[in-house]
Amino acid sequence: MLTNVSEREPVADQATWHADWLVAFGPDVRHLAASSIRATRRWHSSASEMAVSGAAGSDLRMAEGTQLVVLFSGLLTNAQDLMPGATQDDAAGIVLRLVQKHGVDAFSKLRGPFAAIVWNRHEGTLLVARDQVGFEPMFYARSGTGWLFSPSPDVLAAQPGVSRDPDAVALSEWVCGWFPAVEDTTYRDVKRVPPGSGIT
């Protein structure tokens, strides 16, 4: 389900801040051990689990509370407004506090290029959100019984259970100079989280 998470302000001077990282979510994410990117952090609940790999050297920040785990990639330009004295290293913690207080409406308070993943361990739900302009990339794919997320479609297409087959319709539209659906990528099984949207 896609939902609008309100408008964001663009930020100038964008750069590639992230290395390739991968997040797996589902009832059993042990298949990550077979992938080329080893899991470096793992969380479990009775209904599901989440694992992160390849985060070293990236801008991926993590914060966790008793119920929520937040992964944040990008830049929070209003970090000082949301929490005086905060730095970019505090971005995931700021998002954690905002989501605890405001739920999904927390994302309307964020400014800057970002992608965030919020896992509710108790409810077994996952929310993935992206900034309004779409500066910070986020892609997803289904693999077996779980979901995979990454800023790189190539990382997702390289995972077991995700096809590397091209999306013929999207490629045809690009070749013809048309605009394919915002979710489409060059891979049939890999989709883009649209700017200003959240996926639950």
N, C-alpha and C positions, 0 to 999 in steps of 0.2 A: 504494500500500500504506500503510495507517495503522498506526502503532505507538504504544503508550503510552510517554510519556517521563517518567513518575513524577509525584508530587504536588508542588505548589508552594504557597507561603504567600501569601494575599491581601495586598494593600497598600492602606491607606486613602488618602483624599484623591486620587482619580484625576481627571485632567483630560485634555482633548484636547491631546496633545503634538505630534501629527504633522500636517503639511500633506499633501496628496495626493501620493504618489509611486508609481512604477510600476517593476517589475522584469520584464524579458523574458528568457527562457531558451530556447535551442534551437539548431538548426544554423545559422540565419541570422536575426538579429533586426533587420535593416535596416529592416523595415516600421515600426519606431518612428519613423523620420524623417517618416512620413506622418501620425503621430498628433498630437494637440493638445499633447502633452507631449514635448518634445525630449529625446533621450538626452544626459545630461551625463557619463556615465562608462561605459566599455565594456571588457570583458575578452574575450580570445579564447583558444581552444585548438584543437587539430587537429580535434576532434569536435564542439565546441559553442562557443557564446558567450553572454555575459550582459551586459545593458545596464541601466543605472539612469537614470531620468529624474525630474525634479521633486523631487529630494532637498534642494535649497536651501530653507532655512526650515523644514525638518522636523527631527525628532529622529533620523533615519536616520543611523547611524554605520557606517563601513566599516573593515575591516582585511584585509590580505592577506599571505599567506606565499608561498613558492614553489609550493605545491600547492593551498592553500585560499584562497578569498575569502569573508569573512563580512560580512553585512549585518545590523545589529541595530537594532531599534526598540523603545522602551519604557524601562523602568527596571530596573536590576539592583541590588536592595536589599542584596545581600550582596557587593558589589564589593570592599569592604575586607577581608572574610574570605577571598576568593579570591585577592586580590593586595593586600597591605598598601600603603597610600599611593595606591591607585587612586581615580579619580573616575568619574562617569558617562560622561565623554568617553572613558574607556578600555574601556567595555563590550564593544565589538566585538573589541578585542584580547584581552580576557580570554576571550571565547568562542572565539576562534581558538586560543589556547593550550590551553584545555580540550579542544577537539575534536581537536587534534593529539595530545594525550596519552591521551584516554579514548574517542574516537570518539563515537558516538551517546549513550553514557552520560553525556557531558558535560552534557546538558540536565537531568539529575536533580540536578545540583549548583547550578543557577541558581534564584534566588528573586526574585520580583517580577513585574510585568506585562511580558511581552516577546513579541516575534515575531522569529525569526531565520531567515536564509537562508544556507546554507553550500554553496558550489559547490566541488567537487573538480575542478580543471582537468585533472588527469592522467587521472582515471577518467571524466570527463564526467558525473558524477552531481550531483544537487542534493538537498539535505535542507532542508525547511521545517518549523520547529517553533514551537509556541506554548505560553504558560504554562498551567498546570493549570486555573486559574479562568477564563481566557479574557478577561481585562481588555483585553489588547492585540489589536486585530482583525487578521485576515489572511484575504484571499480570493484565489482563483485561478480562472483560466479558460484554456481551450485556444484558441489562435488560429493557424490554419494549421498550421505544423509546430512551433510553439513553445508555451511556457507563459508566462502573465502572472500577476504577483502584486502585490497592493496592499492597504493597509488600508481601501480604499474600493471597495465593489462598483460604485458609479457610475462610477468611473474605468475599471474593467475593462470594463463594459458599453459604454463610449464608444469602445473600441478597434476598429480594423478586424478583421473576422473573428469578432467576439464579438456574438452576438445580444442585442438588448435585449428580446426576447420575454419575457413574464412566465412564471414557473413556476406553472402553473395548479393543480397538486396542492398545492404549498406554500401558495399563497394561499388555496385552499379550506380547508386545515387550519387556517390562522390565523383565518379568518373563523368557522369552527366552534368556535374555542376549543381546538383540539387543538394538540399540539406536533409540528411537522414534523420531519423528520430534521435532525440538528444541522448537517449539511453544506449544507442547502438555504438559498437566499436568494430574494428576490422575482424574480430573473432566472434563466431556465432554464439559461443557459450559465455562470453565475457560482456558484461553490461556496465554502463557508467551511471553513477549516482548523479542525477541532474543537479545543476546549480540551484541553490536556495531550496533544496528539498531534503526530506528525511525519509528513510526507508525503515519500516518496522516489521 
